Amino acid sequence: MPEDISRRDFLKEFLPLSSENQESENQEPAQEAFPQKNENIEKDNKEEKIIISRKNFLKFIVGASLSIGFAGGIKGEIEGNNENHEKHEKPLTLKERAEEDTQEAKKELSDFMERISSEEMKDSSYAETVVEQGLMMLAKKTANEIFEKLEIDHGNKGITQEDLIKYLKEKPLTTLFRSGILHPILEEAIFRALPVDKLIDKTDRRKRWDIGIPVSALFAFSHNFRNGENFGDLELYKSVPVSQFMGGLFYWYLMREKGFSHATMAHSMNNAVPESLGAIFLKLFPGEKGEEMAKKIL
């Protein structure tokens, strides 16, 4: 070992440093370089924030696109309304307006009847409905006899027996068509099909007597009105139309259980069968005998 070199200097020169010394020496340059790096990052972030962030830029693009599309849609709607206005600017004549109203009414009626027919029960038997209607007619006859013994005014006051016999004598086919076909279709559409279509959910297959009973009472009450001496004047008669109320309940049951066609067929049978027999008796037995037989049937 040379004399001019001390032992301590020799060790520093040739032996490796300890771990603690290495860490301390390595940390010093790192700590010196780190602040400079942080300063550069902060400087870049400041410059990016000053320009615009990617997130805000995307928000701006999406918002602008939606605004332009919304404005274009409004413009197209306004132009379409202006075109429709220009098309209908010319006033329609009374004839053209009546034709349009007629076409709309026919379309609504067609759609309504299509909805009714689509709900028919395919497995329902019309023969069974005929038997049920026959039993209902016997029940109504029994109820009418009870009310007669109790001396309670009842029955259909919309038309008297005398007027009905007169019509069957003079115009039997017209009378049978109106009471046996036309009236049942109209009444079932108003008092059964319309409430079912408007007031009851199509998926509800219950009888829904909470609606059927009031509607049947209204149906029965409508038979207490009669045309007065002047056309259009209605006269209300105090009566208990028990037969019509029972019929209304029965037709409501058929409408909910089997469909519109079954209710209409039963209603038609209720009117056409006794009136047809009455017309036959009036034809076979002219005079008072035929009229008495017809009154018992009607």
C-alpha positions in Angstrom: 0.0 0.0 0.0 1.4 3.4 -0.8 2.3 5.6 2.1 0.7 8.7 0.8 -2.8 7.1 0.8 -4.6 6.7 4.0 -6.5 3.6 4.9 -9.9 5.5 4.8 -9.2 6.9 1.4 -8.3 3.5 0.2 -11.5 2.0 1.4 -13.5 4.8 -0.3 -11.7 4.2 -3.5 -11.9 0.5 -3.8 -14.8 -0.8 -1.7 -18.6 -0.4 -2.7 -20.8 2.0 -0.8 -23.3 0.7 1.7 -27.0 0.5 0.8 -27.9 3.4 3.0 -25.4 5.6 1.3 -26.5 4.5 -2.1 -30.1 5.3 -1.3 -29.2 8.7 0.0 -27.1 9.4 -3.0 -29.6 8.1 -5.5 -32.5 10.1 -3.9 -30.8 13.4 -4.2 -30.7 13.5 -8.0 -34.2 12.0 -8.2 -35.5 14.7 -5.9 -33.8 17.3 -7.9 -35.3 16.0 -11.2 -38.8 15.4 -9.9 -39.8 18.9 -9.3 -38.8 19.8 -12.8 -41.0 17.0 -14.2 -44.0 18.1 -12.1 -43.6 21.6 -13.3 -43.7 20.5 -17.0 -46.9 18.4 -16.4 -48.6 21.2 -14.6 -47.7 23.5 -17.4 -49.1 21.1 -20.1 -52.3 20.6 -18.1 -52.7 24.4 -17.8 -52.3 24.7 -21.5 -54.8 21.9 -22.2 -57.4 23.4 -19.8 -56.9 26.8 -21.5 -57.7 25.3 -24.9 -60.5 22.7 -24.1 -60.7 19.3 -22.6 -61.6 16.2 -24.8 -64.7 15.6 -22.6 -66.1 19.1 -23.0 -65.3 19.0 -26.7 -67.4 15.8 -27.1 -70.2 17.3 -25.1 -70.2 20.4 -27.3 -70.3 18.3 -30.5 -73.2 16.1 -29.3 -75.2 19.0 -28.0 -74.8 20.9 -31.2 -75.8 17.9 -33.3 -79.0 17.4 -31.2 -79.9 21.1 -31.5 -79.5 21.1 -35.2 -81.6 18.0 -35.6 -84.3 19.3 -33.3 -84.4 22.6 -35.3 -84.6 20.7 -38.6 -87.5 18.6 -37.3 -89.5 21.6 -36.2 -88.9 23.3 -39.5 -90.1 20.1 -41.4 -93.2 19.9 -39.2 -94.0 23.6 -39.8 -93.5 23.2 -43.6 -95.8 20.1 -43.5 -98.5 21.9 -41.7 -98.3 24.8 -44.1 -98.7 22.3 -47.0 -101.7 20.8 -45.4 -103.1 24.2 -44.8 -102.6 25.2 -48.4 -104.3 22.0 -49.6 -107.4 22.6 -47.4 -107.4 26.3 -47.9 -110.1 26.0 -50.5 -113.4 25.7 -48.6 -115.5 22.5 -49.2 -119.0 22.6 -50.4 -121.8 21.2 -48.3 -122.0 18.1 -50.5 -118.3 17.4 -50.3 -118.3 17.9 -46.5 -121.3 15.6 -46.1 -119.5 13.0 -48.2 -116.4 13.2 -46.0 -118.5 12.9 -42.9 -120.3 9.9 -44.3 -117.1 8.1 -45.2 -115.6 8.7 -41.8 -118.8 7.5 -40.1 -118.8 4.3 -42.2 -115.1 3.7 -41.4 -115.7 4.1 -37.7 -118.7 1.8 -37.8 -116.7 -0.8 -39.8 -113.8 -0.7 -37.4 -116.2 -1.0 -34.4 -118.0 -4.0 -35.9 -114.6 -5.6 -36.8 -113.4 -5.3 -33.2 -116.7 -6.9 -32.0 -116.5 -9.8 -34.4 -112.9 -10.5 -33.6 -113.8 -11.2 -30.0 -116.4 -13.9 -30.9 -116.0 -17.3 -29.2 -115.4 -19.9 -31.8 -116.5 -22.8 -29.7 -119.9 -21.3 -28.8 -123.0 -23.1 -30.1 -125.9 -21.2 -31.6 -128.2 -24.1 -30.9 -127.4 -23.7 -27.2 -128.2 -20.0 -27.4 -131.6 -20.8 -29.0 -132.5 -23.1 -26.1 -131.4 -20.5 -23.6 -133.4 -17.8 -25.3 -136.5 -20.1 -25.2 -136.1 -20.7 -21.5 -135.7 -16.9 -21.0 -138.9 -16.2 -22.9 -140.8 -18.6 -20.5 -139.2 -16.9 -17.5 -140.2 -13.5 -18.8 -143.8 -14.7 -19.4 -144.0 -16.0 -15.8 -142.7 -12.6 -14.5 -145.3 -10.7 -16.6 -148.1 -12.8 -15.2 -147.0 -12.2 -11.7 -146.9 -8.4 -12.3 -150.4 -8.6 -13.9 -151.8 -10.3 -10.8 -150.1 -7.7 -8.6 -151.7 -5.0 -10.9 -148.4 -3.3 -11.5 -148.0 -1.6 -14.8 -145.2 -3.2 -16.8 -144.2 -4.1 -20.4 -143.0 -2.2 -23.4 -144.6 1.3 -23.5 -142.7 2.3 -26.6 -145.4 0.8 -28.7 -148.9 -0.3 -27.7 -150.4 -3.7 -28.6 -153.0 -2.0 -30.7 -150.4 -0.2 -32.8 -148.3 -3.4 -33.2 -151.3 -5.4 -34.3 -152.2 -2.6 -36.8 -148.7 -2.7 -38.2 -148.7 -6.5 -38.5 -151.9 -6.3 -40.4 -150.9 -3.6 -42.8 -147.1 -4.1 -43.2 -146.1 -7.4 -41.7 -142.8 -7.8 -43.6 -141.6 -4.2 -42.8 -142.6 -4.6 -39.1 -140.8 -7.9 -38.8 -137.7 -6.5 -40.4 -137.6 -3.5 -38.1 -138.3 -5.4 -34.9 -136.6 -8.7 -35.8 -133.4 -7.5 -37.4 -132.8 -3.7 -37.4 -133.8 -2.9 -33.8 -131.9 -5.8 -32.2 -128.6 -4.9 -34.1 -128.9 -1.3 -33.1 -129.8 -1.9 -29.5 -127.2 -4.6 -28.9 -124.5 -2.3 -30.4 -125.6 0.6 -28.1 -126.4 -1.2 -24.9 -124.0 -4.2 -25.0 -121.2 -3.9 -27.5 -120.4 -0.2 -26.9 -120.1 -0.4 -23.1 -118.0 -3.5 -23.4 -115.7 -2.0 -26.0 -115.3 1.4 -24.2 -115.5 0.5 -20.5 -114.0 -3.0 -20.1 -110.5 -4.2 -20.8 -110.3 -6.7 -23.7 -108.3 -9.1 -21.5 -111.0 -9.1 -18.8 -113.2 -12.2 -19.4 -115.4 -11.7 -16.4 -119.1 -11.0 -16.7 -118.7 -7.6 -15.1 -122.2 -7.2 -13.7 -121.1 -4.0 -12.0 -121.5 -2.5 -15.5 -124.1 -4.9 -16.9 -126.8 -4.3 -14.3 -126.9 -0.5 -14.7 -126.7 -0.8 -18.5 -129.6 -3.3 -18.5 -131.7 -1.0 -16.3 -131.0 1.8 -18.8 -132.0 -0.5 -21.6 -135.3 -1.4 -19.9 -136.0 2.3 -19.0 -135.6 3.3 -22.7 -138.8 1.2 -23.5 -140.9 3.6 -21.4 -140.6 6.4 -24.0 -143.1 6.7 -26.8 -143.5 9.2 -29.7 -146.1 11.8 -29.0 -148.7 13.1 -31.4 -146.2 15.5 -33.0 -143.1 13.9 -34.6 -140.1 14.2 -32.3 -142.1 14.7 -29.0 -141.3 11.9 -26.6 -143.7 10.9 -23.8 -142.5 9.1 -20.7 -144.7 6.4 -19.2 -144.5 5.3 -15.6 -144.0 1.5 -15.9 -141.8 -1.3 -14.6 -140.4 -2.9 -17.7 -139.5 -6.2 -16.0 -139.4 -8.2 -19.2 -137.0 -5.8 -20.8 -134.7 -5.7 -17.7 -134.5 -9.5 -17.6 -133.8 -9.5 -21.3 -131.1 -6.9 -20.9 -129.3 -9.0 -18.3 -129.6 -12.1 -20.4 -128.2 -10.3 -23.5 -125.3 -8.9 -21.4 -124.5 -12.5 -20.3 -124.4 -13.7 -23.9 -122.3 -10.7 -25.0 -119.7 -11.4 -22.3 -119.9 -15.2 -22.6 -120.3 -15.9 -26.3 -120.1 -12.6 -28.3 -122.1 -10.0 -30.1 -123.6 -12.3 -32.7 -125.2 -14.5 -30.0 -126.7 -11.6 -28.1 -128.1 -10.1 -31.3 -129.5 -13.5 -32.4 -131.2 -14.0 -29.1 -132.7 -10.5 -29.1 -133.9 -11.0 -32.7 -135.5 -14.3 -31.7 -137.2 -12.6 -28.7 -138.9 -10.0 -31.0 -139.4 -12.0 -34.2 -140.9 -15.2 -32.9 -144.0 -13.8 -31.1 -144.6 -11.2 -33.8 -144.4 -13.8 -36.6 -146.9 -16.0 -34.7 -149.1 -12.9 -34.2 -149.0 -12.1 -37.9 -149.9 -15.7 -38.8 -152.9 -15.7 -36.4 -154.1 -12.4 -37.8 -153.9 -13.8 -41.3 -155.6 -17.1 -40.4 -158.3 -15.7 -38.1 -159.5 -12.3 -39.4 -161.5 -10.2 -36.9 -161.5 -10.1 -33.2 -160.6 -13.8 -32.7 -157.3 -13.3 -34.5 -156.6 -10.1 -32.6 -157.2 -11.8 -29.2 -154.9 -14.6 -30.1 -152.2 -12.2 -31.2 -152.5 -10.2 -28.0 -151.9 -13.3 -25.9 -148.8 -14.1 -27.9 -147.4 -10.5 -28.0 
